Amino acid sequence: MTGWHAERADRSARAMIAVTLLALVLVAAVPVALLAAVIVMLLGHVVAGLAVFGGSVLAAALAVALAGMSGMRQLRKLVSRSGFPVVRLDDSQYTDVAEPDDSEYASLVQLDRSEYTEVR
């Protein structure tokens, strides 16, 4: 890789790690926010307590969704690179395993290749 591509890939990985760590911290902060919300509600500010807890849950959910989306994008980039050894097989590359003619199952129906349906 050239220096520019290596720097860009490294920056992308660092951003992915940062978003994931932010999501973990915000999810870990939800119980603390619940405790703070209960204390605020006991002091008489019910709406403020609900806002504290609701805001922390919303922030954690958004961070987890962002981390998930960026993780999937990073995984797609990794798989789509030419250096990653993933090979898609077409129909001619599958090995056909011959089934035995005699079967111990009485109700077994054997299909030939033309009777298979493809789901795409």
CYANA upper distance limits for C-alpha pairs under 8 A (distance plus 0.5 A):
  1 MET  CA      5 HIS  CA      6.62
  1 MET  CA      6 ALA  CA      6.51
  2 THR  CA      6 ALA  CA      6.70
  3 GLY  CA      7 GLU  CA      6.54
  4 TRP  CA      8 ARG  CA      6.64
  5 HIS  CA      9 ALA  CA      6.60
  6 ALA  CA     10 ASP  CA      6.54
  7 GLU  CA     11 ARG  CA      6.59
  8 ARG  CA     12 SER  CA      6.71
  9 ALA  CA     13 ALA  CA      6.72
 10 ASP  CA     14 ARG  CA      6.65
 11 ARG  CA     15 ALA  CA      6.68
 12 SER  CA     16 MET  CA      6.72
 13 ALA  CA     17 ILE  CA      6.71
 14 ARG  CA     18 ALA  CA      6.61
 15 ALA  CA     19 VAL  CA      6.65
 16 MET  CA     20 THR  CA      6.68
 16 MET  CA     67 ALA  CA      7.62
 16 MET  CA     70 SER  CA      7.08
 16 MET  CA     71 GLY  CA      7.30
 16 MET  CA     74 GLN  CA      8.48
 17 ILE  CA     21 LEU  CA      6.61
 18 ALA  CA     22 LEU  CA      6.61
 19 VAL  CA     23 ALA  CA      6.71
 19 VAL  CA     63 ALA  CA      7.74
 19 VAL  CA     66 LEU  CA      7.91
 19 VAL  CA     67 ALA  CA      6.08
 20 THR  CA     24 LEU  CA      6.78
 20 THR  CA     63 ALA  CA      8.40
 20 THR  CA     64 VAL  CA      8.02
 20 THR  CA     67 ALA  CA      5.84
 21 LEU  CA     25 VAL  CA      6.66
 22 LEU  CA     26 LEU  CA      6.64
 22 LEU  CA     63 ALA  CA      7.40
 23 ALA  CA     27 VAL  CA      6.61
 23 ALA  CA     60 ALA  CA      6.68
 23 ALA  CA     63 ALA  CA      5.25
 23 ALA  CA     64 VAL  CA      5.67
 23 ALA  CA     67 ALA  CA      7.34
 24 LEU  CA     28 ALA  CA      6.62
 24 LEU  CA     64 VAL  CA      8.34
 25 VAL  CA     29 ALA  CA      6.65
 26 LEU  CA     30 VAL  CA      7.12
 26 LEU  CA     56 SER  CA      7.88
 26 LEU  CA     59 ALA  CA      7.53
 26 LEU  CA     60 ALA  CA      5.44
 26 LEU  CA     63 ALA  CA      7.97
 27 VAL  CA     57 VAL  CA      8.29
 27 VAL  CA     60 ALA  CA      5.71
 27 VAL  CA     61 ALA  CA      8.41
 28 ALA  CA     32 VAL  CA      8.30
 29 ALA  CA     33 ALA  CA      6.68
 29 ALA  CA     56 SER  CA      7.99
 30 VAL  CA     34 LEU  CA      6.68
 30 VAL  CA     53 PHE  CA      7.86
 30 VAL  CA     56 SER  CA      6.36
 30 VAL  CA     57 VAL  CA      6.75
 30 VAL  CA     60 ALA  CA      8.04
 31 PRO  CA     35 LEU  CA      6.82
 32 VAL  CA     36 ALA  CA      6.73
 33 ALA  CA     37 ALA  CA      6.43
 33 ALA  CA     52 VAL  CA      7.05
 33 ALA  CA     53 PHE  CA      6.02
 33 ALA  CA     56 SER  CA      6.98
 34 LEU  CA     38 VAL  CA      6.68
 34 LEU  CA     52 VAL  CA      8.35
 34 LEU  CA     53 PHE  CA      5.97
 35 LEU  CA     39 ILE  CA      6.81
 36 ALA  CA     40 VAL  CA      6.65
 36 ALA  CA     49 GLY  CA      7.91
 36 ALA  CA     52 VAL  CA      8.26
 37 ALA  CA     41 MET  CA      6.54
 37 ALA  CA     48 ALA  CA      8.07
 37 ALA  CA     49 GLY  CA      4.55
 37 ALA  CA     50 LEU  CA      6.89
 37 ALA  CA     52 VAL  CA      6.38
 37 ALA  CA     53 PHE  CA      6.29
 38 VAL  CA     42 LEU  CA      6.62
 38 VAL  CA     49 GLY  CA      6.94
 39 ILE  CA     43 LEU  CA      6.85
 39 ILE  CA     49 GLY  CA      8.23
 40 VAL  CA     44 GLY  CA      7.20
 40 VAL  CA     45 HIS  CA      6.24
 40 VAL  CA     46 VAL  CA      7.49
 40 VAL  CA     48 ALA  CA      7.58
 40 VAL  CA     49 GLY  CA      5.74
 41 MET  CA     45 HIS  CA      5.41
 41 MET  CA     46 VAL  CA      4.93
 41 MET  CA     47 VAL  CA      8.18
 41 MET  CA     48 ALA  CA      7.90
 41 MET  CA     49 GLY  CA      5.72
 41 MET  CA     50 LEU  CA      8.37
 42 LEU  CA     46 VAL  CA      8.20
 45 HIS  CA     49 GLY  CA      6.73
 46 VAL  CA     50 LEU  CA      6.72
 47 VAL  CA     51 ALA  CA      6.57
 48 ALA  CA     52 VAL  CA      6.66
 49 GLY  CA     53 PHE  CA      6.83
 50 LEU  CA     54 GLY  CA      6.33
 51 ALA  CA     55 GLY  CA      6.23
 52 VAL  CA     56 SER  CA      6.75
 53 PHE  CA     57 VAL  CA      6.80
 54 GLY  CA     58 LEU  CA      6.56
 55 GLY  CA     59 ALA  CA      6.53
 56 SER  CA     60 ALA  CA      6.61
 57 VAL  CA     61 ALA  CA      6.60
 58 LEU  CA     62 LEU  CA      6.67
 59 ALA  CA     63 ALA  CA      6.66
 60 ALA  CA     64 VAL  CA      6.65
 61 ALA  CA     65 ALA  CA      6.66
 62 LEU  CA     66 LEU  CA      6.60
 63 ALA  CA     67 ALA  CA      6.57
 64 VAL  CA     68 GLY  CA      6.58
 65 ALA  CA     69 MET  CA      6.67
 66 LEU  CA     70 SER  CA      6.61
 67 ALA  CA     71 GLY  CA      6.41
 68 GLY  CA     72 MET  CA      6.70
 69 MET  CA     73 ARG  CA      6.77
 70 SER  CA     74 GLN  CA      6.59
 71 GLY  CA     75 LEU  CA      6.64
 72 MET  CA     76 ARG  CA      6.66
 73 ARG  CA     77 LYS  CA      6.76
 74 GLN  CA     78 LEU  CA      6.76
 75 LEU  CA     79 VAL  CA      6.73
 76 ARG  CA     80 SER  CA      6.50
 77 LYS  CA     81 ARG  CA      6.81
 78 LEU  CA     84 PHE  CA      7.45
 79 VAL  CA     84 PHE  CA      6.54
 79 VAL  CA     86 VAL  CA      7.51
 80 SER  CA     84 PHE  CA      7.93
 89 LEU  CA     93 GLN  CA      6.28
 89 LEU  CA     94 TYR  CA      7.53
 90 ASP  CA     94 TYR  CA      7.73
103 SER  CA    108 LEU  CA      8.23
111 LEU  CA    115 GLU  CA      6.49
111 LEU  CA    116 TYR  CA      7.79
112 ASP  CA    116 TYR  CA      7.84
